[in-house]
């Protein structure tokens, strides 16, 4: 089932929100393996230009412990591609 609730925020560059788990489970009681897609459209008030973006997360019904390997790069630069190596324990 696809739910498309719409939320409108008045903000100055940043907005935070949360979705209660019971609201998600109302759409599907078994969330394991399902994705939650968040889409945003932001309109600048001065010039009325609208930009959009989206993010996706997946639900899992079990926890997994990960270990970052020693071979990972030692520097991180925002905006540049970064590859991390992990091992599932």
CORTATA-V790569 format. One record per residue. OMEGA is omega in degrees with one decimal (999 if undefined). NEAR is the number of other C-alpha atoms within 10 Angstrom. D_FIRST is the distance of its C-alpha to the first C-alpha in Angstrom with 2 decimals. Layout:
# CORTATA-V790569
OMEGA/NEAR/D_FIRST  OMEGA/NEAR/D_FIRST
This chain:
# CORTATA-V790569
178.5/5/0.00  175.7/7/3.77  178.6/8/6.45  176.0/9/9.89  -179.0/5/12.54  177.5/7/16.00  177.6/7/18.96  -179.5/9/22.48  168.7/10/25.23  -176.4/7/28.93  176.6/8/30.39  174.1/7/33.19  -177.7/7/31.51  176.7/7/29.24  176.3/9/26.48  177.7/6/24.90  175.5/7/21.82  177.9/5/19.89  179.8/7/16.52  -178.3/8/17.17  -179.5/10/15.58  175.8/10/15.03  177.7/10/12.83  -179.6/14/10.53  174.8/11/10.95  177.8/9/10.08  -178.8/12/6.33  -176.0/13/7.19  179.7/11/10.94  -173.4/13/11.67  -175.5/16/11.32  177.9/12/14.09  178.9/11/13.75  -179.7/12/10.55  170.0/12/11.38  -179.5/15/11.58  176.8/12/12.85  178.7/11/15.30  179.9/12/16.89  171.5/15/20.14  -177.8/10/22.51  179.1/14/25.99  177.2/12/28.69  -175.0/11/32.29  -176.3/8/34.15  -175.6/6/37.45  176.7/7/36.67  174.8/9/33.16  -179.9/9/31.93  174.9/11/28.17  179.4/10/26.96  178.0/9/23.47  179.8/9/22.13  176.0/9/19.12  -178.0/9/18.65  172.5/9/16.30  -178.6/11/16.46  179.0/11/15.28  175.4/12/15.16  -177.5/13/17.81  177.6/9/19.03  178.1/6/22.65  178.5/6/25.12  178.8/8/27.12  -178.9/8/30.54  177.9/11/31.57  177.1/10/35.10  -176.6/11/36.05  -178.8/11/38.77  -176.8/10/42.19  179.1/9/41.95  174.4/12/39.55  -176.4/11/41.02  179.9/6/42.75  177.1/6/41.89  179.0/10/38.69  -179.6/7/38.78  179.2/6/35.87  177.8/6/34.65  179.4/7/36.05  -179.1/7/34.29  177.6/11/34.66  177.9/9/34.20  179.4/10/34.10  -179.5/12/34.75  176.9/14/33.40  176.5/9/33.89  -179.1/8/31.68  999/7/33.89
